[in-house]
C-alpha cells in the first residue's frame, strides 16, 4: 500500500507536495476499497504518534489533515454502507429449502 510510505514521507519532510501526495493517495485508497479506511487510519495514527514523540505538532496536524480528507471523501457512502450492513443480515439467515418451497407454493397459488 502506498499510503504508509507517503505518510512517512510527510512525517520526515513536511511540506505542500508531501501533504498533497499523502492526501491524494489516502483518498484514492479509500475510494478504491472503503475498508482501506482502517489502514489509512492506522498509518495516520502511527504518523501522529511519531510526530508527538518529537513534539512536531504542526506536522501531526498535516498527517491528521490527510486522514481527515480521506474520511470526508467517504461521507456520501455512509447510507449505502449502513444499508449493506442490513442486507448482510439476510445472507446470514442461510438457505432453508422448506421455507423456499412454502414461499414458492404461496407465490404460485398452491398448485
MOFENJO-V991317 format. One record per helix or strand of 2 or more residues. SS is the DSSP state (H for helix, E for strand). FROM is the first residue (numbers start at 1). LEN is the number of residues. If there is no record, write none. Layout:
ss=SS from=FROM len=LEN
ss=SS from=FROM len=LEN
//
This chain:
ss=H from=2 len=11
ss=H from=16 len=17
ss=H from=36 len=18
ss=H from=57 len=16
ss=H from=75 len=18
ss=H from=97 len=11
//
